[in-house]
Amino acid sequence: MFLHKWDLSARSVFLLYSIANSLFLSTIFTVDLVYQVQVAHLTPLHLVLVGTFLEIVCFLCQVPTGVLADVFGRRPAIILGTFLIGAGFMLEGSLPHCIFILLAQVFWGVGATFTDGALEAWISGEVSREQIGPVFARSIQLRLVGGLLGAWVSVGLASIRLNLPIVLGSGLVIGPGVFLLLFMPEHSFRPAAKEERPTWASILTPLRHGIRLLRLRAALTAVSIILSPVLLLFAYATRKVKQEQTEEVRVEPLTKVIK
């Protein structure tokens, strides 16, 4: 009864979620790498491994999460993805160790693939074609404002304790998930037909075409490899000449003054 009195339109829910999610994620991302280096003591190799592991998780989860969103709806996919992202950053901010940070990338990667594109697909089905353009434009504006505010909040919290923006921000990220659970409508969803659902072939086919095109352009690739050192040497020589000319221009007035 109480929630019914506060029933919100899909447009309002989308815009509120956009600014809140941008604000809280910006609070986390502003200091995330600094936290990994200063508190978790990750080396450059560790940072590369963490980033690579995250990309692998995202790639492997694209198809399964897409199928779940097409079968059960965008609403549960977005809500579940939001909770997973918040849980991942909560784990990372609470336990500053490489193993736990890698485990956090699993939560973050799976959650990101659940929400990737699902939010836009959901709102596109809930509002009219005339409204969708202005709604997306206002969403972009609100996300920019939220990101800027989140950066300032993150700096202030980091001055108290470096992991505070991550822990507090991750807890706040879960807040929009609860908000969506209570107020997010979904009226126009229809489960996608089996032939319309994403498959591994839809992802791997462009990769195969790219490799095939690269083989057909093997001669162009060889020429590029051969010419690259020449172009680098030419750029270095040009820069060296300009530097010497600049030094001559700077020295000439000084010699005149001495004379």
C-alpha positions in Angstrom: 0.0 0.0 0.0 2.8 2.4 1.0 4.9 1.6 -2.0 1.9 1.9 -4.3 1.5 5.6 -3.2 5.1 6.2 -4.3 4.7 4.4 -7.7 7.3 6.0 -10.1 7.3 6.1 -13.9 9.9 4.2 -15.8 11.4 7.5 -16.9 11.8 8.7 -13.3 13.3 5.4 -12.2 15.8 5.5 -15.1 17.0 9.0 -14.5 17.3 8.6 -10.7 19.2 5.4 -11.2 21.5 7.0 -13.8 22.7 9.9 -11.5 22.9 7.7 -8.3 24.8 4.9 -10.0 27.2 7.4 -11.7 27.7 9.2 -8.4 28.5 6.1 -6.4 30.7 4.4 -9.0 32.7 7.6 -9.5 33.3 7.7 -5.8 34.9 4.2 -6.1 36.8 4.6 -9.4 38.5 7.8 -8.5 40.7 6.1 -5.9 40.5 2.5 -7.0 43.9 2.2 -8.6 45.5 4.3 -5.9 44.1 2.0 -3.3 45.3 -1.1 -5.2 48.9 0.3 -5.2 49.1 2.1 -1.9 47.1 -0.2 0.4 47.0 -3.6 -1.4 50.6 -3.1 -2.6 50.0 -4.5 -6.1 52.9 -4.3 -8.5 52.5 -3.3 -12.2 52.4 -6.9 -13.1 49.6 -7.5 -10.6 47.6 -4.6 -12.0 48.0 -6.0 -15.5 46.8 -9.4 -14.3 43.8 -7.9 -12.5 42.7 -5.9 -15.6 43.3 -8.9 -17.9 41.3 -11.2 -15.6 38.4 -8.7 -15.5 38.3 -8.6 -19.3 38.3 -12.4 -19.5 35.4 -12.6 -17.1 33.4 -10.0 -19.0 34.1 -11.9 -22.3 33.1 -15.3 -21.0 29.9 -14.0 -19.3 28.6 -11.9 -22.2 26.6 -14.8 -23.8 25.2 -16.4 -20.6 24.1 -13.1 -19.0 22.6 -12.0 -22.3 20.6 -15.2 -22.6 19.3 -14.8 -19.0 18.3 -11.2 -19.7 16.5 -12.2 -22.9 14.6 -15.1 -21.2 13.8 -13.7 -17.7 13.7 -10.0 -18.3 15.9 -6.9 -18.1 14.6 -5.9 -14.7 16.0 -8.9 -12.8 19.3 -8.7 -14.8 19.8 -5.1 -13.9 19.0 -5.6 -10.3 21.2 -8.7 -9.9 24.1 -7.0 -11.8 23.9 -3.9 -9.5 24.0 -6.1 -6.4 27.0 -8.0 -7.8 29.0 -4.9 -8.6 28.4 -3.5 -5.1 29.4 -6.8 -3.6 32.6 -7.0 -5.7 33.8 -3.6 -4.6 32.8 -4.2 -1.0 35.1 -7.3 -1.1 37.9 -5.4 -2.7 37.8 -2.5 -0.3 37.5 -4.7 2.8 40.3 -7.2 2.0 43.3 -5.5 0.4 45.0 -8.6 -1.0 45.6 -9.6 -4.6 43.6 -12.9 -4.3 40.5 -11.1 -3.0 40.9 -8.3 -5.5 40.9 -10.9 -8.3 37.8 -12.6 -6.8 36.2 -9.1 -6.7 36.7 -8.9 -10.4 34.5 -11.9 -10.9 31.6 -10.2 -9.1 32.3 -6.9 -10.9 32.7 -8.6 -14.4 29.5 -10.7 -14.1 27.6 -7.8 -12.7 28.8 -5.5 -15.5 27.8 -7.9 -18.2 24.3 -8.2 -16.6 23.8 -4.5 -16.7 25.6 -3.8 -20.0 23.0 -2.8 -22.5 20.1 -4.1 -20.4 19.3 -0.8 -18.8 19.0 0.9 -22.2 17.0 -2.0 -23.6 14.6 -1.8 -20.7 13.9 1.9 -20.9 13.6 1.7 -24.7 10.7 -0.7 -24.2 9.0 1.3 -21.4 8.8 4.7 -23.0 7.5 5.9 -26.4 9.8 6.6 -29.4 9.2 10.3 -29.1 10.4 10.2 -25.5 13.5 8.0 -25.8 15.8 10.6 -27.3 15.2 13.3 -24.6 15.4 10.6 -21.9 18.8 9.4 -23.0 20.0 13.0 -23.4 18.9 13.9 -19.8 20.5 10.6 -18.6 23.8 11.6 -20.0 23.7 15.0 -18.4 22.8 13.5 -15.0 25.6 10.9 -15.3 28.1 13.7 -16.0 26.9 15.6 -12.9 27.0 12.5 -10.8 30.5 11.5 -12.0 31.8 15.0 -11.1 30.2 15.0 -7.7 31.5 11.5 -7.0 35.1 12.5 -7.8 34.9 15.3 -5.2 33.3 13.1 -2.6 35.9 10.4 -3.2 38.8 12.8 -2.7 37.3 14.0 0.6 36.7 10.5 1.9 40.2 9.3 0.8 41.7 12.1 2.9 40.3 10.3 5.9 41.1 6.7 4.9 42.1 5.5 1.5 39.7 2.5 1.3 36.7 4.5 2.7 35.5 5.7 -0.8 35.5 2.1 -2.0 33.8 0.5 1.0 31.2 3.3 1.4 30.7 3.6 -2.4 30.1 -0.1 -2.8 27.5 0.0 0.0 25.8 2.9 -1.7 25.9 1.1 -5.1 23.7 -1.6 -3.5 21.2 1.2 -2.6 20.1 1.7 -6.2 19.6 -2.0 -6.5 17.2 -2.0 -3.6 15.5 1.1 -5.2 15.1 -0.8 -8.5 13.8 -3.9 -6.6 11.0 -1.7 -5.1 10.1 0.7 -7.8 11.3 -0.5 -11.2 8.5 -1.4 -13.6 8.7 -3.8 -16.6 5.5 -4.0 -18.7 6.7 -4.4 -22.3 9.1 -7.3 -21.9 8.6 -10.3 -24.1 11.0 -13.3 -23.9 13.2 -13.4 -27.0 12.8 -16.3 -29.4 15.6 -18.9 -29.3 17.0 -17.9 -32.7 17.2 -14.2 -31.5 19.2 -14.9 -28.3 23.0 -14.2 -28.3 25.3 -17.1 -29.0 29.1 -17.6 -29.0 29.0 -17.6 -32.8 27.6 -14.0 -32.8 30.7 -13.0 -30.9 33.3 -15.2 -32.5 32.2 -14.6 -36.1 33.5 -11.0 -36.3 36.8 -12.2 -34.8 37.1 -14.8 -37.5 36.4 -12.3 -40.2 39.0 -10.0 -38.7 41.7 -12.7 -38.7 40.8 -13.6 -42.3 41.0 -10.0 -43.4 44.4 -9.7 -41.7 45.6 -12.8 -43.6 44.5 -11.3 -46.9 46.3 -8.1 -46.0 49.5 -9.9 -45.0 51.5 -7.8 -47.5 50.2 -4.6 -46.0 51.1 -5.8 -42.5 54.7 -6.7 -43.6 55.1 -3.3 -45.2 53.9 -1.6 -42.0 56.3 -3.6 -39.8 59.2 -2.7 -42.1 58.4 1.0 -42.3 57.7 1.4 -38.6 61.4 1.6 -37.6 62.1 4.0 -40.5 59.3 6.3 -39.4 60.4 6.2 -35.8 64.0 7.1 -36.8 62.6 9.9 -39.0 60.5 11.3 -36.1 63.5 11.1 -33.7 65.8 12.9 -36.2 63.2 15.6 -36.8 62.7 16.1 -33.1 66.5 16.3 -32.6 66.9 18.9 -35.3 64.2 21.0 -33.8 65.7 20.7 -30.4 69.1 21.9 -31.7 67.5 24.8 -33.5 65.8 25.8 -30.4 69.0 25.7 -28.4 70.7 27.9 -31.0 68.0 30.5 -30.9 68.2 30.6 -27.1 72.0 30.9 -27.0 72.4 33.6 -29.7 71.0 36.5 -27.7 73.2 35.5 -24.8 76.4 35.6 -26.9 75.5 39.0 -28.2 75.1 40.3 -24.7 78.5 38.9 -23.7 80.2 40.5 -26.7 
